[in-house]
Amino acid sequence: MNTTHQRPRRNQPAPAARPITRRIFLERGLAAASLLAAPALIPASARAANGGVAPSNRVTVGLIGPGLMGSGHLKRLAYDKQF
């Protein structure tokens, strides 16, 4: 294994940068535009903006086969302002 490093010559010009292709230009432009548009596409309720409740602080209830007892619990939770 050769561990010697060669220094670039002082009079040697720097290598030319690769030209940007149309495909790379469009990919980078689309990525930048999507980053800038993301806050406008995500609803304020999901970001807990304007004094809303963040999704991580919301209580979500799902019942599978609730029967009579579960239906009563669901109705109670549906009309409770605390939840």
ABEGO torsion letter per residue (X at the ends): XBABBBBBBAABBBBBBBBBBAAAAAAAAAAAAAAAAAAAABBAAAAGBGGBBBAAABBBBBBBGAEAAAAAAAAAAAABAAX
